[in-house]
Amino acid sequence: MVKQFHQATDMFSPEQGYLGFLLRQAAHAYHLKMEKVLLEYAITPPQFTILKIVSVYPSCSNADIARYASLTPQTVNLMINKLEKMDLVTKNAHPHNKKVQCIEITDNASKVLLDATEAIEQLEDKLEQDFSEQEIATLRKWLAYIPNIETPSP
């Protein structure tokens, strides 16, 4: 079914616009809010994501991080190098594969991550504050469903 819009701006409206536009707009707005919150800790949202991943999966590789964070290996490599210069991660040789490096967070990163996580959790609380647990559960279910939607053939 083709959506009919009475005005060009209707395609962006929350009530009748494309869900994909709204999703993109919301993701962008949330990213900007994360950037603002994380400024105090001198890290970016992607750096925060990488630090969280490495804290949960110690000794993971760049490839592991790329998969978990939905980033390219090249992007992760650049970010890991930057985080290493910031003394937030270290790279160690993999015990069985000379081409792979294991990433670990530093003690300095542990403190930054603890404080930054608390700030991000406050942002998450604000995000959920006007919704019931059932509404949040429905939203989570819908967001988790999106990657499984089949793309229509042309």
C-alpha positions as MATLAB code, in Angstrom:
seq = 'MVKQFHQATDMFSPEQGYLGFLLRQAAHAYHLKMEKVLLEYAITPPQFTILKIVSVYPSCSNADIARYASLTPQTVNLMINKLEKMDLVTKNAHPHNKKVQCIEITDNASKVLLDATEAIEQLEDKLEQDFSEQEIATLRKWLAYIPNIETPSP';
ca = [
       0.000    0.000    0.000;
       1.351    3.407   -1.019;
       1.021    6.080    1.645;
      -0.784    9.226    0.541;
       0.449   12.506    2.002;
      -1.615   15.693    1.785;
       1.446   17.867    2.349;
       5.092   17.109    1.707;
       5.884   17.498    5.417;
       3.362   14.780    6.359;
       5.888   12.114    5.400;
       7.936   13.193    8.447;
       5.059   13.646   10.911;
       4.928   11.415   14.014;
       1.252   10.624   13.427;
       1.328    9.515    9.789;
       4.880    9.672    8.468;
       7.250    6.892    7.594;
       8.387    4.899   10.620;
      11.867    4.658    9.135;
      12.205    8.457    9.129;
      11.033    8.639   12.723;
      13.412    5.876   13.741;
      16.334    7.643   12.055;
      15.363   10.969   13.622;
      15.090    9.383   17.077;
      18.429    7.591   16.710;
      20.118   10.819   15.676;
      18.555   12.773   18.564;
      19.598   10.092   21.061;
      23.147   10.070   19.673;
      23.358   13.855   20.152;
      22.104   13.514   23.739;
      24.712   10.822   24.405;
      27.420   13.067   22.944;
      26.385   15.874   25.291;
      26.353   13.575   28.347;
      29.706   11.988   27.467;
      31.511   15.294   26.850;
      32.250   15.462   30.570;
      34.152   12.166   30.300;
      36.011   13.130   27.094;
      34.690   10.145   25.146;
      32.288    9.785   22.236;
      29.238    7.470   22.055;
      31.093    4.938   19.855;
      34.068    4.998   22.243;
      31.676    4.447   25.154;
      30.158    1.496   23.294;
      33.568   -0.039   22.668;
      34.629    0.415   26.296;
      31.376   -1.210   27.473;
      31.922   -4.149   25.117;
      35.526   -4.636   26.243;
      34.461   -4.422   29.900;
      31.865   -7.159   29.352;
      34.029   -9.273   27.021;
      37.613   -8.874   28.271;
      40.346   -9.927   25.849;
      38.048   -9.626   22.855;
      39.505   -8.875   19.449;
      38.863   -5.946   17.118;
      36.740   -8.275   14.977;
      34.652   -9.257   18.020;
      34.110   -5.598   18.878;
      33.133   -4.800   15.281;
      30.486   -7.541   15.341;
      29.065   -6.538   18.734;
      29.030   -2.804   17.925;
      27.875   -3.128   14.294;
      30.917   -1.189   13.133;
      33.429   -1.987   10.419;
      36.716   -3.586   11.486;
      38.550   -0.582   10.008;
      36.535    1.842   12.153;
      37.109   -0.247   15.260;
      40.841   -0.384   14.549;
      41.025    3.420   14.352;
      38.979    3.798   17.521;
      41.023    1.234   19.456;
      44.209    3.071   18.456;
      42.696    6.342   19.713;
      41.513    4.724   22.966;
      44.994    3.269   23.452;
      46.542    6.751   23.061;
      44.028    7.999   25.648;
      45.233    5.241   28.031;
      41.771    3.647   28.098;
      42.630    0.308   26.482;
      45.653   -1.896   25.998;
      46.390   -4.371   23.230;
      47.959   -7.705   24.127;
      49.066  -10.624   21.994;
      46.510  -13.384   21.525;
      47.783  -16.635   23.077;
      47.130  -18.723   19.940;
      47.010  -16.339   16.982;
      49.846  -13.895   16.273;
      47.656  -11.772   13.976;
      45.003  -11.126   16.641;
      45.315   -8.712   19.515;
      43.274   -8.971   22.710;
      41.823   -5.689   23.939;
      41.598   -4.860   27.644;
      40.381   -1.752   29.437;
      42.811    0.040   31.710;
      42.255    1.038   35.323;
      41.815    4.589   34.066;
      39.057    3.407   31.716;
      37.307    1.545   34.525;
      36.774    4.820   36.408;
      35.705    6.731   33.290;
      33.380    3.915   32.294;
      31.787    3.676   35.733;
      30.988    7.389   35.816;
      29.936    7.574   32.155;
      27.683    4.533   32.559;
      25.904    6.180   35.468;
      25.296    9.288   33.330;
      24.035    7.203   30.400;
      21.741    5.239   32.707;
      20.229    8.545   33.876;
      19.617    9.409   30.216;
      18.005    5.982   29.717;
      15.765    6.585   32.751;
      14.602    9.889   31.214;
      13.956    8.085   27.946;
      11.638    5.613   29.676;
      10.035    7.875   32.298;
       6.712    8.542   30.564;
       6.086    4.956   29.488;
       4.728    1.905   31.257;
       6.755   -1.289   31.558;
       4.397   -2.888   29.021;
       4.931   -0.053   26.530;
       8.692   -0.311   26.929;
       8.515   -4.097   26.482;
       6.481   -3.618   23.281;
       8.936   -1.054   21.960;
      11.895   -3.328   22.719;
      10.154   -6.210   20.952;
       9.480   -4.039   17.895;
      13.038   -2.680   17.747;
      14.470   -6.204   18.061;
      12.150   -7.334   15.234;
      13.401   -4.733   12.729;
      16.606   -6.606   11.719;
      14.500   -9.666   10.861;
      12.118   -7.919    8.457;
      12.529   -9.215    4.935;
      13.363   -6.586    2.360;
      10.759   -6.585   -0.414;
      12.113   -7.479   -3.836;
      11.932   -4.754   -6.500;
];
